[in-house]
Amino acid sequence: MKPKLFSSLIIIVVATGTAIIPLAGGASLGSEPMRTVFFAFVSAIIAIQLVPAVMLLGCLIKSLLFGKTNKQQS
């Protein structure tokens, strides 16, 4: 996958999650504007932190399954 496409997909996921999470469960319905902004800010932080967590988990699983195959010869 091209790096530009991958970066675009990450931005789309973060933006969508930021827009949807505060509205889930009616948390921000009928509330003050600052409360809605706060929920959006917190959900953006969580969405941004999910990307490196998923990448780290994928690398961990990959290293556990395939291991290191290259050995140095002395």
DOTI-692365 format. One record per residue (C-alpha): residue number from 1; residue in three letters; x, y, z. Coordinates in steps of 0.02 Angstrom, whole numbers, plus 50000, padded with zeros to 5 digits. Each point is the difference from the previous one (the first is absolute). Last residue first. Layout:
<pts>
PT   nr  rest     px     py     pz
PT  NUM   Ala      X      Y      Z
...
</pts>
This chain:
<pts>
PT   nr  rest     px     py     pz
PT   74   Ser  51545  49221  50581
PT   73   Gln  49834  49973  49914
PT   72   Gln  49856  50110  50050
PT   71   Lys  49829  49923  50012
PT   70   Asn  49847  50060  49903
PT   69   Thr  49836  49910  50043
PT   68   Lys  49940  50106  50146
PT   67   Gly  49829  49953  50059
PT   66   Phe  49853  49960  49886
PT   65   Leu  49854  49983  50118
PT   64   Leu  50064  50097  50150
PT   63   Ser  50079  50136  49894
PT   62   Lys  49841  50024  49899
PT   61   Ile  49893  50003  50158
PT   60   Leu  50109  50135  50076
PT   59   Cys  50004  50099  49838
PT   58   Gly  49810  49996  49990
PT   57   Leu  49981  50051  50183
PT   56   Leu  50119  50146  49974
PT   55   Met  49903  50058  49846
PT   54   Val  49835  49986  50094
PT   53   Ala  50069  50102  50145
PT   52   Pro  50077  50128  49881
PT   51   Val  49827  50033  49922
PT   50   Leu  49899  49990  50160
PT   49   Gln  50088  50151  50076
PT   48   Ile  49926  50116  49867
PT   47   Ala  49824  49935  50033
PT   46   Ile  50018  50025  50188
PT   45   Ile  50064  50178  49980
PT   44   Ala  49861  50040  49876
PT   43   Ser  49870  49928  50120
PT   42   Val  50063  50114  50138
PT   41   Phe  49993  50153  49888
PT   40   Ala  49826  49959  49934
PT   39   Phe  49935  49972  50177
PT   38   Phe  50075  50167  50054
PT   37   Val  49925  50090  49850
PT   36   Thr  49829  49928  50043
PT   35   Arg  50019  50054  50181
PT   34   Met  50053  50173  49942
PT   33   Pro  49842  50015  49894
PT   32   Glu  49888  49969  50150
PT   31   Ser  49888  49849  49999
PT   30   Gly  49837  49957  49915
PT   29   Leu  50072  49845  49919
PT   28   Ser  50184  49975  50040
PT   27   Ala  49999  49829  50080
PT   26   Gly  49854  49939  49894
PT   25   Gly  50064  49822  50000
PT   24   Ala  50124  50030  49862
PT   23   Leu  50010  50183  49949
PT   22   Pro  50171  50028  50077
PT   21   Ile  50069  49845  49912
PT   20   Ile  49938  50038  49823
PT   19   Ala  50094  50158  49950
PT   18   Thr  50166  49952  50076
PT   17   Gly  49985  49824  49931
PT   16   Thr  49971  50068  49826
PT   15   Ala  50147  50120  50011
PT   14   Val  50116  49865  50068
PT   13   Val  49948  49873  49868
PT   12   Ile  50017  50127  49859
PT   11   Ile  50173  50055  50060
PT   10   Ile  50059  49820  50011
PT    9   Leu  49935  49963  49825
PT    8   Ser  50091  50152  49931
PT    7   Ser  50162  49944  50081
PT    6   Phe  49984  49827  49923
PT    5   Leu  49964  50074  49829
PT    4   Lys  50153  50113  50011
PT    3   Pro  50109  49856  50060
PT    2   Lys  49951  49889  49852
PT    1   Met  49933  49830  50045
</pts>
